[in-house]
Amino acid sequence: MIWKIFIREWKRIASLPAHFIVLLVMPPVLFFFFAFIYQKQHAEKLPVAVWNEDGSALSRQLIFMLEETPGIHITEQVNSQQELEQSIRSGKVLGAVHFPKNFESDIKSNQPVSVTLYTNSAALVPAKLIYKDAARVIIMGGSGVIVQKLTRKGMNSDKAMALVQPIRLTTYPLYNPSYNYQQYLAPGLITVALQMMIIMIAVLLLNYEWKTGTMEELIRLSGGSAWKIIIGKTLAHLSVSWVNFVLIAGIIFPYFGLSHAGTNFSFFIIFSLLALACIGFGVLVSALFKDVMFASDVALFYTSPAFVFSGYTFPRWAMPWYDRVYAHLLPYTPFLDGFFKVYFMKLPLRYVLPEIGVLLIFIALTFPLAILVFQNKIKKSNYASLY
């Protein structure tokens, strides 16, 4: 009977426009769309203005060095604070650097010098990239002037450098060392979109049968067994999610160079648990509410904030406590934690056992509740005499 329900559900997926479009047409379109958004991969050569009141050889050298960095492209020269601010407000540039009068002479005479960096922090990531490159160039340039001054006085260049920079910082960016937008954001957007699509269809698995008048056929086919209906439908939709997994891991990720060798099996396990948790929630909502529109609204309200609350772009520990509580009520949150470990860090599956445990709790709670609620509705229905 479960097999017959499984086949019947696949036929419904292929014949019902809402199911077919959301589960089989939209995923490849959205996945390629999300990956193509970040095809450039890096935010490079961001437009920056320069206000050089000094005009010295040192300031011109630093401007040249700024232009040579990967993140900065000098596109405009301005001559006043007003021009500088107007360029940023108009969107012509994302940042600006101001070299004050007597910049070089003050450095050489050991006077404190302030170089001002303006960034449009409404564009948070570009602002940070501009700051990173500008700070490195200006600090290095200032240190170089002092080293030259000390070596001219007869000090050994190594000692001069040690005096100027007594502490040397070495950084090793891990897991996305090139700050690749596509590597980081595309997988998250793809997986969160898929979990939304799974839930949005799962909330229609039972109540849509009531609405379309096909529940009698389904109850007769299952012998009045709620668990057979739910398991059969779940297996069908789980297999659809596996089709989309093959699309993601076998086509999208390799095509765009997003694959990480040796991660597919672990990714498949945690992805399958996410799919089951999403289907479980959807089936429970579908069993609770016969009104299709209301059930869809509940699913939309539940899934829409998943990407924000999951911690993908902002750390959960920095959120208010009630937001953290809400985040832990979403199956995407433990999936994301596990996904980071097995996909980006390439850790063995044993490192995601806590996340697997949370997803299993979602599954263990939603499916039995859905079966109990739906079985009760079958008994109270006009079709109770069919079994």
ABEGO torsion letter per residue (X at the ends): XAAAAAAAAAAAAAABAAAAAAAAAAAAAAAAAAAAAAAAGBBBGBBBBBBBAAGBAAAAAAAAAAAABAABBBABBBABAAAAAAAAAAGABABBBBBBBGAAAAAAAGBBBBBBBBBBAABAAAAAAAAAAAAAAAAAAAAAAAAAAAAAAGBBAAAAAAAABABBBBBBBBGBAAGBAAAAAAAAAAAAAAAAAAAAAAAAAAAAAAAAGAAAAAAAAAGGBAAAAAAAAAAAAAAAAAAAAAAAAAAAAAAAGABBBGAAAAAAAAAAAAAAAAAAAAAAAAAABABAAAAAAAAAAAAAAAAAAAGAABBAAABBAAAAAAAAABAAAAAAAAAAAAAAAGBBAAAAAAAAAAAAAAAAAAAAAAAAAAAAAAAABAAAAAX
